[in-house]
Amino acid sequence: MLTRFVVGNGERIRFWEDLWWGDQPLGSQYPRLFRVVLDKNILISSILSSSRPFSWNFNFHHNLSDPEIEDLEGLMQSLDGLHLSPSVSDARFWPLSSSGLFSVKSFFLALSQFSGSPLVFPSKFVWKSQVPFKVKSFVWLGAHKKVNTNDMLQLRRPYKVLSPDICILCMKHRESIDHLFLHCSLTTGLWHRLFQLAKMNWVPPRIIFDMMSIKFNGFGVSKRGRVLWQAASIAIIWAMWWERNARIFEDKARNSEYL
């Protein structure tokens, strides 16, 4: 999402889903509000009037709770400095170039200077692992945030799942891909056992993408060590998904010893 939008009359930019205000789409900045709007693709011009002070038309599908009201107040205050220009069309802007126009050179330079997590997914971690193909496919989807955990289901179909904010494994925190496979107390116990085999302590990374980017040599630098690390890591992810589904759909629970 490197392309940004410059707001003119607001008739071509989606209010919640396009990148036009801040470093993330407003749907990501205010997820609680995004869950309860009826039209997630609504345009800026359909929510805000062109004259000041703005009149607002969010069209939520239920009365807002106190936390949602606080989010709405923060959003409205944030947009206080926005100005719509009825006679000017919306435009795209490429922030990596001084001209605002896309060029291959500017994109290449940005990739070359990038110092954070790799932009290119570490695909060899998944596709070179010695596990069944359906497991590889699942882990690939999980790393790309395409698995139907409760937080993702809520974005697609708000209030269509039971207990949307509760992880069925720990019953304490909101279920997300990163929580389920890294930070849930049941999952963390399995990761600690794996690292105990390598006689190492383990600090969970922030996201599953980072975990797959780690060049872990605790099981040795040989091909056998790399294969063992890949298979063991993917096995934990797969086991937690099966356990999660068994508890939800079959009302069956296994303790960490059995897992």
Buried (B, 14 or more C-beta within 10 A) or exposed (E): EEEBBEBBBBBBBBBBBBBBBEEEBBBBBBEBBBBBBEBBEBBBBBBBEBEEEBEEEBEEEEEBEEEBEEBBEEBEEBBEEBEBEEEEEBEBBBEBBEEEEBEEEBBEEBEEEEEEEEEEBBEEBBEEBEBEEEBBEBBBBBBEBEBEBBBBBBBEEBEEBEEBEBBBBBEEBBBBBBBBBBBBEBBBBBBEBBBEEBEEEBEBBEBBBBBBBEEBEBBEEEEEBBBBBBBBBBBBBBBBBEBBEBBBEEEEEEEEEEB
